[in-house]
């Protein structure tokens, strides 16, 4: 347990930051799942629209350093590839 005033304050701030970061990570996962769900539904135009919205979410979370920029790029690349694969199979 924190003994000094500043350590107690930092512990409080860390809890607040952790909660905020967790909500952002949850938003990221939800955005990715929305694209995956649209891809599974088989509607390519809907999947592309959801992907465009999700890209903004992914980029903003990477800009805030909640996830690494390379991880964001990997997610975007894989989602894009899944959407492209839909056109090939249909």
C-alpha positions as CSV (number, residue, x, y, z in Angstrom):
1,X,0.0,0.0,0.0
2,X,1.1,3.5,-0.8
3,X,2.5,5.4,2.2
4,X,3.1,8.9,1.0
5,X,0.5,11.4,-0.1
6,X,1.9,11.5,-3.7
7,X,2.0,7.7,-3.9
8,X,-1.6,7.5,-2.8
9,X,-2.5,10.1,-5.4
10,X,-0.6,8.2,-8.1
11,X,-2.5,5.0,-7.1
12,X,-5.8,6.8,-7.5
13,X,-4.8,8.2,-10.9
14,X,-3.6,4.8,-12.0
15,X,-7.0,3.3,-11.2
16,X,-8.8,6.0,-13.2
17,X,-6.4,5.6,-16.1
18,X,-6.8,1.8,-16.1
19,X,-10.6,2.1,-16.2
20,X,-10.4,4.6,-19.1
21,X,-8.0,2.4,-21.0
22,X,-10.1,-0.7,-20.4
23,X,-13.1,1.1,-21.9
24,X,-11.1,2.1,-25.0
25,X,-9.8,-1.4,-25.4
26,X,-13.4,-2.7,-25.2
27,X,-14.4,-0.2,-27.9
28,X,-11.7,-1.5,-30.1
29,X,-12.8,-5.1,-29.7
30,X,-16.4,-4.2,-30.4
31,X,-15.4,-2.4,-33.6
32,X,-13.4,-5.4,-34.7
33,X,-16.2,-7.8,-33.9
34,X,-18.7,-5.6,-35.8
35,X,-16.6,-6.0,-39.0
36,X,-16.2,-9.7,-38.4
37,X,-19.9,-10.1,-38.0
38,X,-20.6,-8.1,-41.2
39,X,-18.1,-10.3,-43.1
40,X,-19.8,-13.5,-41.7
41,X,-23.2,-12.2,-42.8
42,X,-21.9,-12.1,-46.3
43,X,-22.9,-8.5,-47.2
44,X,-19.8,-7.0,-48.7
45,X,-21.0,-3.4,-49.0
46,X,-22.2,-3.4,-45.3
47,X,-18.9,-4.9,-44.3
48,X,-17.0,-2.1,-46.1
49,X,-19.1,0.6,-44.4
50,X,-18.5,-0.9,-41.0
51,X,-14.8,-1.3,-41.8
52,X,-14.5,2.4,-42.6
53,X,-16.0,3.3,-39.3
54,X,-13.9,0.8,-37.4
55,X,-10.7,2.1,-39.0
56,X,-11.2,5.4,-37.3
57,X,-11.7,3.7,-33.9
58,X,-8.6,1.5,-34.4
59,X,-6.5,4.5,-35.4
60,X,-7.6,6.7,-32.6
61,X,-6.9,4.1,-30.0
62,X,-3.5,3.5,-31.5
63,X,-2.8,7.3,-31.5
64,X,-3.6,7.2,-27.7
65,X,-1.0,4.4,-27.3
66,X,-3.6,2.0,-25.9
67,X,-2.4,-0.5,-28.4
68,X,0.8,-0.4,-30.5
69,X,0.5,1.1,-34.0
70,X,1.7,-2.1,-35.6
71,X,-1.0,-4.0,-33.8
72,X,-3.5,-1.5,-35.2
73,X,-2.1,-2.0,-38.7
74,X,-2.3,-5.7,-38.3
75,X,-6.0,-5.6,-37.3
76,X,-6.8,-3.3,-40.2
77,X,-4.9,-5.5,-42.7
78,X,-6.6,-8.7,-41.6
79,X,-10.0,-7.1,-41.7
80,X,-9.4,-5.7,-45.1
81,X,-8.2,-9.0,-46.3
82,X,-11.3,-10.7,-45.0
83,X,-13.5,-8.2,-46.9
84,X,-11.4,-8.7,-50.1
85,X,-11.8,-12.5,-49.8
86,X,-15.5,-12.1,-49.7
87,X,-15.5,-10.7,-53.3
88,X,-13.4,-13.6,-54.5
89,X,-15.7,-16.2,-53.1
90,X,-19.0,-14.6,-54.2
